[in-house]
Amino acid sequence: MPICDTVDGSLEGFTMYASAVSEVLGSHAHVLHERAPSGHAAVRQHGVSESLPFTVRLARSEEEVQKAVNIRHAAYARHLEPAVAAALQRPEALDTAPGVALLLAESKLDGSPLGTMRIQTNRHRPLGMEGTIDLPTWMQGRGLAEATRLGITQDKVGRVVKTVLFKAYYHYCLLNDIRYMVITARSPIDRQYERLLFQDVYPGMGYVPLQHVFNLPHRIMYLDVFNVEDLWKSMDHPLSDYMFHTHHPDLYLA
């Protein structure tokens, strides 16, 4: 999942969500229950409830899809050759394909797009990475979801947006009985996923050029959805409470 924003590969760059949220919101987390937008249902969790200055939901309408495309293109244009990035100015076929979820983070203030992520399951077709490499036998017959096309605003709120998009990815997998979250990561971004306890699908393989991510070298990594909560708690992971015990009424996935 190539990261196209300004956050670096350090632990601080991915897990300093608490201070970032406080800075953006200007207050501590508080209990707040909001009505979900029409056609959406909020993810429900026990524990503290935290309101955000943006929403994250599935992009369904033509306008929502185009907003996701716009923030995606803006992010990738900072890193790719102009001719390659230009192709991302339009929706891709996978954006609205069956078994695919296109996430959109949108400002509550003015409706501007702040981030996007595309999640493709293997329910209807092989994952994008399988166009280059075969996945191991222990993944065969399992529910898989690959996150790609991540793009985040360069604004200060981008750090929080990225963390909430990752949380949305995890909860989407739970809701859809997905066993493994699968990502591709360039150096040095792969270190972020190591700190999230992702592991190499093929230990020792290293970086492989992958067709669906512009033939750039990526590591192929996974996280076991069914075991991640126990794993993170056993490691006292700094994102554990945020992921598993903080309710975000602004996160809509149904």
C-alpha positions in Angstrom: 0.0 0.0 0.0 2.1 2.9 -1.2 1.9 5.8 1.2 1.7 9.1 -0.7 1.8 11.8 1.9 4.3 13.7 4.0 4.5 11.4 7.0 7.9 9.8 7.4 8.6 6.2 8.3 9.3 6.7 12.0 7.2 5.2 14.8 6.3 8.8 15.7 5.1 9.4 12.2 2.4 6.7 12.5 1.5 6.4 16.2 1.5 9.9 17.6 -2.3 10.0 17.0 -3.2 11.1 20.5 -1.3 14.3 20.4 -2.4 14.9 16.8 -6.0 14.4 17.6 -5.9 16.7 20.6 -4.1 19.3 18.5 -6.7 19.1 15.7 -9.7 19.0 18.0 -8.5 21.3 20.6 -9.8 19.2 23.4 -9.8 15.7 24.9 -11.9 12.9 23.4 -15.5 13.1 24.6 -18.7 11.1 24.3 -20.6 12.1 21.2 -23.2 10.2 19.2 -24.1 11.5 15.8 -26.5 10.4 13.2 -24.9 8.6 10.3 -25.3 10.1 6.8 -28.1 8.5 4.7 -27.2 5.1 3.6 -24.4 4.6 6.0 -24.1 3.1 9.5 -21.4 4.0 12.0 -19.0 1.4 13.4 -20.0 0.8 17.0 -17.4 0.1 19.7 -17.4 0.0 23.5 -15.3 2.5 25.5 -14.6 6.2 25.0 -16.2 7.9 22.1 -14.2 10.4 20.0 -15.5 12.9 17.5 -13.2 13.8 14.6 -13.2 16.9 12.3 -13.8 14.6 9.3 -15.8 11.6 8.3 -14.6 8.4 6.8 -17.1 6.4 4.7 -17.5 4.3 1.5 -17.5 6.5 -1.6 -20.7 5.5 -3.5 -21.9 8.4 -5.6 -20.2 9.7 -8.6 -19.3 12.9 -6.7 -17.8 10.9 -3.8 -15.8 8.7 -6.1 -14.4 11.8 -7.9 -13.4 13.4 -4.6 -11.5 10.2 -3.7 -9.8 10.3 -7.1 -8.9 14.0 -6.7 -7.1 13.5 -3.4 -5.4 10.3 -4.7 -4.1 12.1 -7.8 -2.8 15.0 -5.7 -0.9 12.6 -3.4 0.6 10.5 -6.1 1.5 13.4 -8.3 4.0 14.4 -5.6 5.9 11.1 -6.1 5.3 9.8 -9.6 6.4 10.9 -13.1 3.8 13.4 -14.4 2.8 11.1 -17.3 2.1 8.2 -14.9 0.3 10.4 -12.3 -1.9 11.9 -15.1 -3.7 8.5 -15.5 -4.9 8.8 -11.9 -7.0 11.9 -12.6 -9.9 9.6 -13.6 -11.6 6.8 -11.7 -10.1 3.4 -12.3 -12.3 0.4 -13.1 -11.6 -1.2 -9.7 -12.9 1.8 -7.8 -16.5 0.7 -8.4 -16.0 -3.0 -9.0 -17.8 -5.7 -6.9 -15.9 -6.7 -3.8 -14.1 -3.4 -3.7 -14.5 -0.6 -1.1 -13.3 2.9 -1.8 -12.9 4.9 1.4 -13.2 8.7 1.5 -12.2 10.9 4.4 -14.0 14.2 4.0 -13.8 17.5 6.0 -16.8 18.3 8.1 -16.0 22.0 7.7 -16.2 22.3 3.9 -16.6 18.9 2.5 -13.1 18.8 1.0 -11.4 15.4 0.5 -8.7 14.7 3.0 -7.7 11.1 2.3 -8.7 7.9 0.5 -7.9 4.2 0.4 -9.1 1.4 -1.9 -9.7 -2.0 -0.4 -10.0 -4.9 -2.8 -11.1 -8.3 -1.5 -10.6 -11.6 -3.3 -14.3 -12.4 -3.4 -14.8 -11.7 -7.1 -11.2 -11.6 -8.6 -7.6 -12.2 -7.5 -5.9 -9.4 -5.6 -3.9 -6.9 -7.7 -0.6 -8.2 -6.5 -1.5 -11.7 -7.8 -0.9 -10.4 -11.3 2.8 -10.5 -10.5 3.3 -13.1 -7.8 1.5 -16.2 -6.5 0.4 -16.1 -2.9 1.3 -19.0 -0.6 -0.9 -22.1 -0.2 -1.8 -21.1 3.4 -3.6 -18.1 2.0 -5.6 -20.0 -0.6 -9.3 -20.2 0.1 -9.1 -17.5 2.8 -10.7 -14.1 2.7 -8.1 -11.6 1.7 -8.2 -7.8 1.4 -5.5 -5.7 -0.2 -5.3 -2.0 0.5 -3.9 0.2 -2.3 -4.1 3.7 -3.7 -3.7 5.4 -0.3 -3.5 9.2 -0.6 -3.5 11.7 2.2 -3.7 15.5 2.5 -0.5 17.3 3.3 -2.4 19.3 5.9 -1.7 18.9 9.6 -4.8 16.7 10.0 -3.3 14.2 7.5 -1.6 12.2 10.3 -4.9 11.5 12.0 -6.7 10.8 8.7 -4.2 8.1 7.9 -4.6 6.4 11.2 -8.4 6.4 11.0 -8.2 5.1 7.4 -6.1 2.2 8.7 -8.7 1.6 11.4 -11.4 1.6 8.8 -9.5 -1.0 6.8 -9.3 -3.3 9.8 -13.0 -2.9 10.6 -14.0 -3.4 7.0 -12.1 -6.7 7.2 -14.0 -7.7 10.4 -17.3 -6.8 8.9 -16.6 -8.9 5.8 -15.1 -12.0 7.4 -11.6 -11.3 5.9 -8.8 -13.3 7.5 -5.8 -11.5 6.2 -5.1 -7.8 5.5 -2.5 -7.8 2.7 -0.4 -4.7 1.7 2.5 -3.8 -0.4 5.0 -1.3 0.9 8.0 0.6 -0.4 11.1 1.4 1.6 11.1 3.1 4.0 7.3 2.9 4.5 7.6 -0.8 5.1 9.0 0.0 8.6 5.6 1.6 9.5 3.9 -1.7 8.8 6.6 -3.7 10.8 5.7 -1.5 13.7 2.0 -2.4 13.2 3.2 -6.0 13.4 2.7 -6.9 9.7 4.9 -9.8 8.6 6.4 -10.7 5.2 4.2 -13.1 3.2 7.5 -14.6 1.9 10.2 -14.0 4.6 13.5 -13.1 3.0 12.1 -12.2 -0.4 12.5 -8.5 0.1 11.3 -6.0 -2.5 9.6 -7.1 -5.7 8.5 -4.9 -8.6 4.7 -5.2 -8.8 2.8 -4.3 -11.9 -0.3 -3.0 -10.2 1.7 -0.4 -8.2 3.6 1.1 -11.2 6.3 -1.7 -11.3 8.0 -0.2 -8.2 9.7 -2.5 -5.7 7.5 -3.4 -2.8 7.5 -5.8 0.1 4.4 -8.0 0.4 3.2 -8.1 4.0 0.1 -9.3 5.9 -1.7 -9.1 9.2 -4.0 -11.8 10.6 -7.3 -10.0 11.3 -8.6 -12.7 13.7 -5.5 -12.5 16.0 -4.4 -8.9 15.7 -6.2 -7.6 18.8 -4.7 -10.2 21.1 -1.3 -9.7 19.5 -1.3 -6.0 19.9 -2.5 -6.2 23.5 0.2 -8.7 24.3 2.8 -6.3 22.9 1.2 -3.3 24.6 1.0 -1.6 21.2 0.4 2.2 21.5 -2.5 2.0 19.0 -4.3 -0.8 20.8 -6.8 1.3 22.7 -7.4 3.6 19.7 -8.1 0.7 17.4 -10.1 -1.6 19.7 -11.7 0.5 22.5 -12.3 3.9 21.0 -15.6 4.5 19.3 -15.5 6.9 16.3 -19.1 7.9 15.4 -17.6 9.5 12.2 -16.5 6.2 10.8 -19.2 4.7 8.5 -18.6 1.3 6.8 -22.0 -0.4 6.4 
